[in-house]
Structures are given as structure tokens and as C-alpha cells.
Amino acid sequence: MSSKQVLLQPRISEKSYALAESDNVYVFKVPMDLSKPAIASAVEAQFGVAVTKVNTTVVKGKAKRTLRKGGRRQEHGRQTDFKKAYITLKEGDKIPIFKAEEDETNKKAESK
């Protein structure tokens, strides 16, 4: 998979924002078949930062139920499973994922 372009989708949530601010850890949604060294090299190549540690977890998809025909027929299904990678960066390195939110916060503070 190293010859292909790897799609890294940042997971933007309150928890990931707090991890980025306090521990310099960023959270990404990555393809299921990607290994930790491949994830580290993809982050380093895409953002130009030094990765010190990569932790991964597979999030199981939730079971969903859909009612059809006035509630008489039910269809059962599942959301797809996905893999999250927690990337720890070298001290001093940052990825500008939350830059727009930080700029907005600074503008509000300056206007008061």
C-alpha cells in the first residue's frame, strides 16, 4: 500500500481537540488494511512532521434498524467498521487541523 496515496481523514471532536492541545496526539480515520509503520510514514509525508508513536483501534459498526411501510416491515443492517489511528508527534510539531477554530476563538477574544 506504500505506492498508493493514503487517505487520512482527521477525526474532529471535542476529545480529539483536547488530545491535540494537551498531549500533542492527533486522531485520524485510516483504511483498515494499513499498518502502523505505513500510517506513520503517510502522516510524515503529508504533513511534514515527526511521528513518535502510533496507536490504532478498530471501531465496530453499530447495528441499525429501519422501519418501512408504515412500521410493518423492518430491515436490519450495520454501519461499516473503521480504523482510528492516534498519532503522537514529536515535541514542538503541530498539524493545523484545528487552525480555523483557533483563529475564530482568537477573533472573539480580541473583539471583547
C-alpha distances in whole Angstrom, upper triangle without the diagonal:
4,6,6,8,8,11,13,17,20,22,25,28,31,29,26,29,31,28,27,31,32,29,27,24,22,20,17,16,12,10,11,9,7,9,12,11,8,10,13,11,10,14,16,14,15,18,20,21,21,19,21,20,17,19,17,19,19,21,23,24,28,30,32,35,36,40,41,44,47,45,46,43,40,36,34,30,27,25,21,20,17,16,17,16,20,19,22,23,25,28,29,26,26,23,26,25,28,30,32,33,34,36,38,39,40,42,44,45,46,48,50
4,5,8,8,12,14,17,20,22,26,28,31,30,26,29,31,28,26,30,31,28,25,23,21,20,18,17,14,12,14,11,9,10,12,10,7,10,11,9,8,12,13,11,13,16,17,18,18,17,19,19,17,19,18,20,21,23,25,27,30,33,35,38,39,43,44,48,49,48,49,46,43,39,37,33,30,28,24,22,20,18,18,17,19,18,21,21,23,26,27,24,24,22,24,24,27,29,31,32,33,35,37,38,39,41,43,44,45,47,49
4,7,9,13,15,19,21,24,27,31,34,32,29,31,33,31,29,32,34,31,28,26,24,23,20,19,16,14,16,14,12,14,16,14,10,13,14,12,11,14,15,12,14,17,18,20,20,20,22,22,20,22,21,24,24,26,28,29,32,35,36,39,40,44,45,48,50,49,50,47,44,40,38,34,32,29,26,24,22,20,21,20,23,21,24,24,25,29,29,26,26,23,25,25,29,30,32,34,35,36,38,39,40,42,44,45,46,48,50
4,6,9,12,16,19,22,25,28,31,30,27,29,31,29,27,31,33,30,27,25,22,21,18,17,13,12,15,13,11,14,16,15,11,12,15,12,10,14,15,12,13,16,18,20,21,20,23,22,20,22,20,22,22,24,26,26,30,32,33,36,37,41,41,45,47,46,47,43,41,37,35,31,29,26,23,22,19,18,19,18,21,20,23,23,25,29,29,25,25,22,24,23,27,28,29,31,33,34,35,37,38,40,42,43,44,46,48
4,7,10,13,16,19,22,25,28,28,24,26,29,26,25,28,30,28,25,23,20,19,15,15,12,11,15,14,12,14,16,15,11,11,13,11,8,11,13,10,10,13,15,17,19,18,22,21,19,21,19,21,21,23,25,25,29,31,32,35,36,39,40,44,45,44,46,43,40,36,35,31,28,25,22,21,18,17,18,17,19,18,21,21,24,27,26,23,22,19,20,19,23,24,25,28,29,30,32,34,35,36,38,39,40,42,44
4,6,10,13,16,19,22,25,24,21,23,25,23,22,25,27,25,22,19,16,15,12,11,8,8,11,11,9,12,13,13,9,8,11,10,7,9,12,10,9,12,15,16,17,16,19,18,16,17,16,18,18,19,22,22,25,28,29,33,34,37,38,42,43,42,44,41,38,34,32,28,25,22,19,18,15,13,14,13,16,15,18,19,21,25,25,21,20,17,18,17,21,22,24,26,27,28,30,32,33,34,36,38,39,41,43
4,6,10,13,16,19,22,22,18,20,23,21,20,23,26,24,21,18,15,13,10,9,7,8,11,12,10,13,14,15,12,10,13,12,9,10,13,12,10,12,16,17,18,17,20,19,16,17,16,17,17,18,20,20,23,26,27,30,31,34,35,39,40,39,41,38,35,32,30,26,23,20,17,16,13,12,12,12,15,15,18,19,22,25,25,21,19,16,17,15,18,20,21,23,24,26,27,29,30,32,33,35,36,38,40
4,6,9,12,16,19,18,15,17,20,18,16,20,22,20,17,15,11,10,6,6,6,8,12,13,11,13,13,14,12,9,11,12,8,8,12,11,9,11,14,14,16,15,17,16,14,15,13,15,15,16,19,19,22,25,26,30,31,34,36,39,41,39,41,38,35,32,30,26,23,20,17,16,12,11,10,9,12,11,15,16,19,21,21,18,16,13,14,12,15,17,19,20,21,23,24,26,28,29,31,32,34,35,37
4,6,9,13,16,16,13,14,18,16,15,19,21,20,17,15,11,9,5,5,7,10,13,15,13,16,16,17,15,12,14,15,12,11,15,15,12,13,16,16,18,17,19,18,15,16,14,15,15,15,17,17,20,23,24,27,28,32,33,37,38,36,39,36,33,30,28,24,21,18,16,15,11,11,9,10,12,12,16,17,20,22,22,19,16,13,13,10,13,16,16,17,19,21,22,23,25,27,28,30,31,33,35
4,6,9,13,12,9,11,14,13,12,15,17,16,14,12,8,6,4,6,9,12,15,17,16,17,16,18,16,13,14,16,13,11,14,15,12,12,16,15,17,16,18,17,14,15,14,15,15,15,18,18,20,24,25,28,29,33,35,38,39,37,40,37,34,31,29,26,23,19,18,16,13,12,9,9,10,11,14,15,18,20,20,16,14,10,11,7,10,13,14,14,16,18,19,20,22,24,25,26,28,30,31
4,6,10,9,7,9,12,11,11,14,16,16,14,12,8,6,5,6,10,13,15,18,17,18,17,20,19,15,16,19,16,14,17,19,16,16,19,18,19,17,19,18,15,14,13,13,14,13,16,16,18,21,22,25,27,30,32,36,36,35,37,35,32,29,27,24,21,17,16,15,12,11,8,9,10,12,14,16,20,21,21,18,15,13,13,9,11,14,15,14,16,19,19,20,22,24,25,26,28,30,31
4,7,8,6,7,10,11,10,13,15,16,14,12,9,8,9,10,14,17,19,22,21,22,21,23,22,18,19,21,19,16,19,21,18,17,20,19,21,19,21,20,18,17,16,16,17,16,19,18,20,23,23,27,28,31,33,37,37,35,38,36,33,31,29,26,23,19,19,18,15,15,12,13,12,14,16,17,21,21,21,19,15,13,12,8,8,12,12,11,13,16,16,16,19,21,21,22,25,26,27
4,5,5,6,9,10,11,12,14,15,15,13,11,9,11,12,16,19,21,24,23,24,22,25,24,20,21,24,22,19,22,24,21,20,23,22,23,21,22,21,19,18,17,17,17,16,18,18,19,22,23,26,27,30,33,36,36,34,37,35,32,30,28,26,23,19,20,19,16,16,13,14,13,15,17,19,22,22,22,20,17,15,15,11,10,14,14,12,14,17,16,16,19,21,21,22,25,26,26
4,6,5,6,9,10,11,12,14,14,13,12,11,14,16,19,23,24,27,25,26,24,27,27,23,23,26,24,21,24,26,24,22,25,23,24,22,23,21,20,19,19,18,20,18,21,21,21,24,25,28,29,32,35,38,38,36,39,38,35,33,31,28,25,22,23,22,19,19,16,16,15,16,17,19,22,22,22,20,17,16,16,13,11,14,15,12,13,17,16,15,18,20,19,20,23,24,24
4,5,5,6,9,10,11,11,12,10,10,9,12,14,18,21,22,25,23,24,22,24,24,21,21,24,23,20,23,25,23,21,24,22,22,20,20,18,17,16,16,15,17,16,19,20,20,24,25,28,30,33,36,39,39,37,40,38,35,33,31,28,25,22,22,20,18,17,13,14,12,14,15,17,20,20,20,19,17,16,16,14,12,16,17,14,15,19,19,18,20,23,22,23,26,27,27
4,5,5,6,9,10,10,10,8,6,6,9,12,15,19,20,23,21,21,19,21,21,18,18,21,19,16,19,21,19,17,20,18,19,17,18,16,15,14,14,14,16,15,19,20,21,25,26,29,31,34,37,40,40,38,41,39,36,34,31,28,25,22,21,19,17,15,11,11,9,11,12,14,17,17,18,16,13,12,13,10,10,14,15,13,14,18,18,17,20,22,22,23,26,27,28
4,5,5,6,9,10,10,9,8,9,12,15,18,22,23,26,24,24,22,24,24,20,20,22,21,18,20,22,20,17,20,18,19,18,19,18,17,17,18,18,20,19,22,23,24,28,28,32,33,36,39,42,42,40,43,41,38,36,34,31,28,25,24,23,20,18,15,14,12,13,13,14,17,17,17,15,12,11,11,9,7,11,12,10,11,14,15,14,16,19,19,19,22,24,24
4,5,5,6,8,9,9,10,11,14,17,20,24,25,28,25,25,23,25,25,22,21,24,23,20,22,24,22,20,22,19,20,18,19,18,17,17,18,19,21,20,23,24,25,29,30,33,35,38,41,44,44,42,45,43,40,38,36,33,30,27,26,24,22,20,16,16,13,14,13,15,17,16,16,16,14,14,14,13,11,14,15,13,13,16,17,15,17,20,20,19,23,25,24
4,5,5,5,6,5,7,9,12,15,18,22,23,25,23,22,19,21,22,18,18,21,20,17,19,22,20,18,20,17,17,15,15,14,14,13,15,16,19,18,22,24,25,28,30,33,35,39,41,45,45,43,45,44,40,38,35,33,29,26,25,23,20,18,14,13,9,10,10,11,14,14,15,14,12,12,14,12,12,15,17,15,15,18,19,18,20,23,23,23,25,28,28
4,6,6,4,5,5,8,12,15,18,21,23,25,22,22,19,21,21,18,16,19,18,15,16,19,18,15,17,14,15,13,14,14,14,14,16,18,20,20,24,25,27,30,32,35,37,40,43,46,46,44,47,45,42,40,37,34,31,27,26,24,21,19,15,13,10,10,9,10,12,12,12,11,8,9,10,9,9,12,14,13,12,16,17,16,18,21,21,21,23,26,26
4,6,6,8,9,12,15,19,21,25,27,29,26,26,23,24,25,21,20,22,22,18,19,22,20,17,19,16,17,16,16,17,17,18,20,21,24,23,27,28,29,33,34,38,39,42,45,48,48,46,49,47,44,42,40,37,34,30,30,28,24,22,18,17,14,13,12,12,13,12,12,12,10,11,11,11,10,12,14,12,11,14,16,14,15,19,19,18,21,23,24
4,6,8,11,13,17,20,23,26,27,29,27,26,23,24,25,22,20,23,23,20,21,24,23,20,21,17,17,16,16,16,17,17,19,21,24,24,27,29,30,34,35,38,40,44,46,50,49,48,50,49,45,43,41,38,34,31,31,28,25,23,19,17,14,13,11,12,13,11,12,13,12,14,15,15,13,15,18,16,14,18,20,17,18,22,22,21,23,26,26
4,5,9,12,15,19,21,24,25,27,24,23,19,21,22,19,17,20,21,17,18,21,21,18,19,15,15,13,12,12,13,14,16,18,22,22,26,28,29,33,35,38,40,44,46,50,50,48,50,48,45,43,40,37,33,31,29,27,24,21,17,15,11,10,8,9,10,9,11,11,11,13,15,15,15,17,20,18,17,20,22,20,21,25,25,24,27,29,30
4,7,10,13,17,19,22,24,25,22,21,18,19,20,17,15,17,18,14,15,18,17,14,15,12,12,10,11,11,12,13,16,18,21,22,26,28,29,33,35,38,40,44,46,50,50,48,50,48,45,43,40,37,33,30,29,26,23,20,16,14,10,8,6,6,8,7,9,8,7,9,12,12,12,14,18,17,15,19,21,19,20,24,24,24,26,29,29
4,7,10,14,15,19,20,22,19,18,15,16,17,14,13,16,16,12,14,17,16,14,15,12,12,10,10,9,9,10,12,14,17,18,22,24,26,30,31,35,37,40,43,47,47,45,47,45,42,39,36,33,30,26,25,22,19,16,12,10,6,5,4,6,10,10,12,10,9,10,12,12,12,15,18,17,17,20,22,21,22,25,26,26,28,31,31
4,7,10,12,16,18,20,17,17,14,16,16,12,12,15,14,10,13,15,14,12,14,12,12,10,12,11,10,10,12,14,16,17,20,22,24,28,29,33,34,38,40,44,44,42,45,43,39,37,34,31,27,24,22,20,17,14,10,8,6,5,7,8,12,13,14,11,9,8,10,9,10,13,16,15,16,19,20,20,21,24,25,25,28,30,31
4,7,10,13,15,17,15,15,13,16,15,12,12,15,14,11,14,16,15,14,16,15,15,13,14,12,10,10,9,11,13,13,17,18,20,24,25,29,31,34,37,40,41,39,41,39,35,33,30,27,23,20,19,16,13,10,7,6,5,6,9,11,15,17,17,15,13,11,13,10,12,15,17,16,17,20,22,21,24,26,27,27,30,32,32
4,6,10,12,14,12,13,12,14,13,10,11,14,11,10,13,15,13,13,16,15,16,13,15,13,11,11,10,11,12,12,16,17,19,23,24,28,29,33,35,39,40,38,40,37,34,31,29,25,22,18,16,14,11,8,6,5,7,8,11,13,17,19,19,16,14,12,13,11,13,16,18,18,19,22,23,23,25,27,28,29,32,33,34
4,7,9,12,11,13,13,15,14,10,13,15,13,12,16,17,15,15,19,18,19,16,18,16,13,12,10,10,10,10,13,14,16,20,21,25,26,30,32,36,37,35,37,34,31,28,25,22,18,15,13,11,7,6,5,6,9,11,15,17,20,23,23,20,18,15,16,13,16,19,20,20,22,24,25,26,28,30,31,32,34,36,37
4,6,9,7,10,10,13,10,8,11,13,10,11,14,15,14,15,18,18,18,16,18,15,12,12,9,10,10,11,14,15,18,21,23,26,28,32,34,37,38,37,38,35,32,29,26,23,19,16,13,11,8,6,6,7,10,11,15,17,20,23,24,21,19,16,18,16,19,21,23,23,25,27,28,29,31,33,34,35,37,39,40
4,6,6,9,11,13,11,9,13,14,12,13,17,17,16,18,20,20,21,18,20,18,14,14,11,12,10,12,14,14,18,21,22,26,27,31,33,36,38,36,37,34,31,28,25,21,18,15,12,10,7,6,9,10,14,15,18,20,24,27,27,24,23,20,22,19,22,25,26,27,29,31,32,33,35,36,37,39,41,42,44
4,6,8,11,14,12,11,15,16,14,16,19,19,19,21,23,23,23,20,21,18,14,13,10,10,8,10,12,13,17,19,21,25,27,30,32,36,37,35,37,33,30,27,24,20,17,15,11,8,6,6,9,10,14,16,19,22,25,28,29,26,25,23,25,22,25,28,29,29,31,33,34,35,37,39,40,41,43,45,46
4,7,10,12,10,10,14,15,14,16,19,19,19,21,23,23,22,20,21,18,15,14,12,12,11,14,15,16,20,23,25,28,30,34,35,39,41,39,40,36,33,29,27,23,20,18,14,12,10,9,12,12,16,17,20,22,25,29,30,27,26,24,26,24,27,30,31,32,33,36,37,38,40,41,42,44,46,47,49
4,7,8,6,7,10,11,10,12,15,15,15,18,19,19,19,16,17,15,12,12,10,12,12,15,17,18,22,25,27,30,32,36,38,41,43,41,42,39,36,32,29,26,22,20,16,14,11,9,11,10,13,14,17,19,22,25,26,23,23,21,23,22,25,27,29,30,31,33,35,35,37,39,40,41,43,45,46
4,6,5,6,9,10,11,12,14,15,16,18,19,18,17,14,15,13,10,10,9,11,12,16,18,20,24,27,29,33,35,39,41,44,46,44,45,42,38,35,32,28,25,23,19,16,14,11,12,10,13,13,15,17,20,23,25,22,22,21,24,23,26,28,30,31,32,34,36,36,38,40,41,42,44,46,47
4,5,5,6,9,10,11,12,14,15,16,17,16,14,11,11,9,6,7,7,11,13,16,19,22,25,28,31,34,36,40,42,46,47,45,46,43,40,37,34,30,27,24,21,18,15,11,11,8,10,10,12,14,16,20,22,19,19,19,22,21,24,26,29,29,29,32,34,34,35,38,39,40,41,44,45
4,5,5,6,9,10,11,12,14,16,16,14,13,10,11,10,8,11,11,15,17,20,23,25,28,32,34,38,40,43,45,49,50,48,50,47,43,40,37,33,30,27,24,21,18,15,14,11,13,11,13,14,16,19,21,19,19,19,22,22,25,27,29,30,30,33,35,35,36,39,40,41,42,45,46
4,5,5,6,9,10,10,12,14,15,15,14,11,13,12,10,12,12,15,16,19,22,24,27,30,32,36,38,42,43,47,48,47,48,45,41,38,35,32,28,26,22,20,17,14,14,11,13,12,15,15,17,21,22,19,20,18,21,21,24,26,28,29,30,32,34,35,36,38,40,40,42,44,46
4,6,5,6,9,10,11,12,13,13,12,10,12,10,8,10,10,13,14,17,20,22,25,28,30,34,36,39,41,45,46,44,46,43,40,36,34,30,26,24,20,18,14,11,11,8,10,9,12,13,15,19,20,17,17,15,18,17,20,22,25,26,26,28,30,31,32,35,36,37,38,41,42
4,5,5,6,9,10,11,11,10,9,6,8,8,7,10,11,15,17,20,23,25,28,31,33,37,39,43,45,48,49,48,49,46,43,40,37,33,30,27,24,21,18,14,13,10,10,8,10,10,12,16,17,14,15,14,17,17,20,22,25,25,26,28,30,30,31,34,36,36,37,40,41
4,6,5,6,8,10,10,10,9,8,11,11,11,14,15,18,20,22,25,27,31,34,36,39,41,45,46,50,51,50,51,48,45,42,39,35,32,29,26,23,20,17,16,13,14,11,13,12,14,17,18,15,16,15,18,18,22,23,26,27,27,29,31,32,33,35,37,37,39,41,43
4,5,5,6,8,10,10,11,10,13,13,12,14,14,17,19,21,24,25,28,32,33,37,38,42,43,47,48,47,48,45,42,39,36,33,29,26,23,21,18,15,14,12,13,11,14,13,15,19,19,16,15,13,16,16,19,21,23,25,25,27,29,30,31,33,35,36,37,39,41
4,5,5,6,7,7,8,8,11,11,10,13,14,17,19,21,24,25,28,32,33,37,38,42,43,47,48,47,49,46,43,39,37,33,30,27,24,22,18,15,13,11,11,8,11,10,12,15,16,12,12,10,13,13,16,17,20,21,22,24,26,27,28,30,32,32,34,36,38
4,6,6,5,5,6,7,10,12,12,15,17,20,22,24,27,29,32,35,37,40,42,45,47,51,52,50,52,50,46,43,41,37,34,30,27,25,22,19,17,14,14,10,11,10,11,14,14,11,11,10,14,15,18,19,22,23,23,25,27,28,28,31,33,33,34,37,39
4,6,6,8,9,10,14,15,15,18,19,22,23,25,29,30,33,36,37,41,42,46,47,51,52,51,52,50,47,43,41,37,34,31,28,26,22,20,19,16,17,14,15,13,15,18,17,14,14,12,15,16,19,20,22,24,24,26,28,29,30,32,34,35,35,38,40
4,6,8,11,12,16,16,16,18,19,21,23,24,27,28,31,34,35,39,40,43,44,48,49,48,50,47,44,41,39,35,32,29,26,25,21,19,17,15,16,13,15,13,15,18,17,13,13,10,12,13,16,17,19,21,22,23,25,27,27,29,31,32,33,35,37
4,6,9,10,14,15,15,18,19,22,24,25,28,29,32,35,36,40,41,44,46,49,50,49,51,49,46,43,40,37,34,30,28,26,22,20,18,15,15,12,13,11,13,15,14,10,9,7,9,10,14,14,17,19,19,20,22,24,24,26,28,29,30,32,34
4,7,10,13,15,16,19,21,24,26,28,31,32,35,38,40,43,44,48,49,53,54,53,55,52,49,46,44,40,37,33,31,29,25,22,20,17,17,13,14,11,11,14,12,9,10,9,11,13,17,16,19,21,21,22,25,26,26,28,30,31,31,34,36
4,6,10,12,13,17,19,22,24,26,30,31,34,38,39,43,44,48,49,53,54,52,55,52,49,46,43,40,36,33,30,28,24,22,19,16,14,11,10,7,8,10,9,6,7,8,11,13,16,16,20,21,20,22,25,25,25,27,30,30,30,33,35
4,7,10,11,15,18,21,24,26,30,31,34,38,40,43,45,49,51,54,55,53,56,53,50,47,44,40,37,34,31,28,25,21,19,15,14,10,9,6,6,9,10,7,9,11,14,16,18,19,23,24,22,24,27,27,27,30,32,32,33,36,37
4,6,8,11,14,17,20,23,26,28,31,35,37,40,42,46,48,52,53,51,53,50,47,44,41,37,34,31,28,25,22,18,16,12,11,7,6,5,6,10,11,9,11,11,15,16,18,20,23,24,23,25,28,28,28,31,33,33,34,37,38
4,7,10,14,17,21,23,27,29,32,35,38,41,44,47,50,53,54,52,54,51,48,45,42,38,35,32,29,26,23,19,17,13,11,8,6,5,6,9,12,11,13,14,18,18,21,22,26,26,25,27,30,29,30,33,34,34,35,38,39
4,7,10,14,17,20,23,26,28,32,34,38,41,44,47,51,51,49,51,48,45,42,39,35,32,29,26,23,20,16,14,10,8,6,5,7,9,12,15,13,14,15,19,19,21,23,26,26,25,28,30,30,31,34,35,34,36,39,40
4,7,10,14,16,20,22,25,29,31,35,37,41,43,47,48,46,47,45,41,38,35,32,28,25,23,19,16,12,10,7,6,5,6,9,12,15,17,15,15,15,19,18,20,22,25,25,25,28,30,30,31,34,35,35,37,39,40
4,7,11,13,17,19,22,26,28,32,34,38,41,45,45,43,45,42,38,35,32,29,25,23,20,17,14,10,8,6,5,7,8,12,15,17,20,18,18,17,20,19,21,24,26,26,26,29,31,30,32,35,35,35,38,40,41
4,7,10,13,16,19,22,25,29,31,35,37,41,42,40,41,38,35,32,29,25,22,19,17,13,11,7,6,4,6,9,11,15,18,20,23,20,20,19,21,19,21,24,26,26,27,30,31,31,33,35,36,36,39,41,42
4,6,10,13,15,19,22,25,28,32,34,38,39,36,38,35,31,29,25,22,18,16,14,11,9,6,5,7,8,12,14,18,21,23,25,23,22,21,23,21,22,26,27,27,28,31,32,31,34,36,36,37,40,41,42
4,6,9,12,16,18,22,25,29,31,35,36,33,35,32,28,25,22,19,15,13,11,7,6,4,6,9,11,15,18,21,24,27,29,26,25,23,25,22,24,27,29,28,30,33,33,33,36,38,38,39,41,43,44
4,6,9,13,15,19,22,25,28,32,33,30,31,29,25,23,19,16,12,10,9,6,5,6,7,11,13,16,19,23,26,28,30,27,26,24,25,22,23,27,28,27,29,32,31,31,34,36,36,37,40,41,42
4,6,9,12,16,19,23,25,29,30,27,28,26,22,19,16,13,9,8,7,5,7,9,11,14,17,20,23,26,30,32,34,31,29,27,28,25,26,30,30,29,32,35,34,34,37,39,39,40,43,44,45
4,7,9,13,15,19,22,26,26,24,25,22,19,16,13,10,6,4,5,5,7,11,13,16,19,22,25,28,32,34,35,33,30,28,29,25,26,30,30,29,32,34,34,34,37,39,38,40,43,43,44
4,6,10,13,16,19,23,24,21,22,20,16,14,11,9,6,5,8,8,11,14,15,19,21,25,28,31,34,36,37,35,33,30,31,27,28,31,31,30,32,35,34,34,38,39,38,40,43,43,44
4,7,10,14,17,20,21,18,19,17,13,11,7,6,4,6,9,11,14,17,19,23,25,28,31,35,38,40,41,39,36,34,34,31,31,35,34,33,36,38,37,37,41,42,41,43,46,46,47
4,7,10,13,17,18,15,16,14,10,8,6,5,5,7,11,13,16,19,21,25,27,30,33,36,40,42,43,40,37,35,35,31,31,35,34,33,36,38,37,37,41,41,40,43,46,45,46
4,7,10,14,14,11,13,10,7,6,5,6,8,10,14,17,20,23,25,29,31,34,37,40,44,45,46,44,41,38,38,34,34,38,37,35,39,41,39,40,43,44,43,45,48,48,48
4,6,10,11,9,11,8,6,5,6,8,11,12,16,19,22,25,27,31,33,36,39,42,46,47,48,45,42,39,39,35,35,38,37,36,39,41,39,40,44,44,43,45,48,48,48
4,7,7,5,7,6,5,6,9,11,14,16,20,23,25,29,31,34,37,40,43,45,49,51,51,49,46,43,42,38,38,41,40,38,42,44,42,42,46,46,45,48,50,49,50
4,6,5,6,5,6,8,11,13,16,18,21,25,27,31,33,37,39,42,45,48,52,53,53,51,48,45,44,40,40,43,41,40,44,45,43,45,48,48,47,50,52,51,52
4,6,6,6,9,11,14,17,20,22,25,28,31,35,37,41,43,46,49,52,55,57,57,54,51,48,47,43,44,46,44,43,47,48,46,47,51,51,49,52,55,54,54
4,6,8,10,13,16,19,22,23,27,30,32,36,38,41,43,46,50,52,56,57,57,55,51,49,47,44,44,46,44,43,47,48,45,47,50,50,48,51,54,53,53
4,6,7,10,13,16,19,21,25,27,30,34,35,39,41,44,47,50,54,55,56,53,50,47,46,43,42,45,44,42,46,47,45,46,50,49,48,51,53,52,53
4,7,10,13,17,20,22,26,29,32,35,37,41,43,46,50,52,56,58,58,56,53,50,49,45,45,48,47,45,49,51,48,49,53,53,51,54,57,56,56
4,7,10,13,17,20,23,26,29,32,35,38,41,44,47,50,54,55,56,53,50,48,47,43,44,47,45,44,48,49,47,48,52,52,51,53,56,55,56
4,7,10,13,16,19,22,25,29,31,35,37,40,44,46,50,52,53,50,47,44,44,40,41,44,42,41,45,47,45,46,49,50,48,51,54,53,53
4,7,10,13,16,19,22,26,28,32,35,38,41,44,48,49,50,47,45,42,42,38,39,42,40,40,43,45,43,44,48,48,47,50,52,52,53
4,7,10,13,16,19,23,25,29,32,35,38,41,45,47,48,45,42,40,40,36,37,40,39,38,41,43,42,43,46,47,46,48,51,51,52
4,7,10,12,16,19,22,26,28,31,35,38,41,43,44,42,39,36,37,33,34,37,36,36,39,41,40,41,44,45,44,46,49,49,50
4,6,9,12,16,18,22,25,28,31,34,38,40,41,38,36,33,33,30,31,34,34,33,36,38,37,38,41,42,42,44,47,47,47
4,7,9,13,15,19,22,25,28,31,35,37,37,35,32,29,30,26,27,30,30,29,32,35,34,35,38,39,38,40,43,44,44
4,6,10,13,17,20,22,26,29,32,35,36,33,30,28,28,25,26,30,30,29,32,34,34,35,38,39,39,41,43,44,45
4,7,10,14,17,20,23,26,30,32,33,30,28,26,27,24,25,29,29,29,31,34,34,34,37,39,39,40,43,44,45
4,7,10,13,16,20,22,26,28,30,27,25,22,24,20,22,26,26,26,28,31,31,32,34,36,36,38,40,41,42
4,7,10,13,16,19,23,25,27,24,22,20,22,19,21,24,26,25,27,30,30,31,33,35,36,37,39,41,42
4,7,10,13,16,20,22,23,21,19,17,19,16,18,21,23,22,24,27,27,27,30,32,32,33,36,38,38
4,6,10,12,16,19,20,17,16,15,17,15,17,20,22,22,23,26,27,27,29,32,32,33,35,37,38
4,7,10,13,15,17,15,14,13,16,14,16,19,21,21,21,24,26,25,27,30,30,31,33,35,36
4,6,10,12,14,12,11,11,14,13,15,18,20,20,20,23,25,25,26,29,30,30,32,35,36
4,7,9,11,10,10,11,14,14,16,18,21,21,20,23,25,25,26,29,30,29,31,34,35
4,6,8,6,7,9,13,14,15,17,20,20,19,22,25,24,24,28,29,28,30,33,34
4,6,6,9,11,15,16,18,19,22,23,21,23,26,26,25,29,30,29,31,34,35
4,6,9,12,15,17,18,18,22,22,20,22,25,24,23,27,28,27,28,32,33
4,7,10,13,15,16,16,20,20,17,19,23,22,21,24,26,25,26,29,30
4,7,10,13,14,14,18,18,16,18,22,21,21,24,26,25,26,29,31
4,6,9,10,10,14,15,13,15,18,18,18,21,23,22,24,27,28
4,6,8,9,12,13,13,14,17,18,18,21,23,23,24,27,28
4,6,5,8,10,10,11,14,15,15,17,19,20,21,23,25
4,6,8,9,10,12,13,14,16,18,19,20,22,24,26
4,6,5,6,9,10,11,13,15,16,17,19,20,22
4,5,5,6,9,10,10,12,14,15,16,18,20
4,5,5,6,9,10,11,13,14,15,17,19
4,5,5,6,9,10,11,12,14,16,17
4,5,5,6,9,10,11,12,14,16
4,5,5,6,9,10,11,12,15
4,5,5,6,9,10,11,13
4,5,5,6,9,10,11
4,5,5,6,9,10
4,5,5,6,9
4,5,5,7
4,6,6
4,6
4
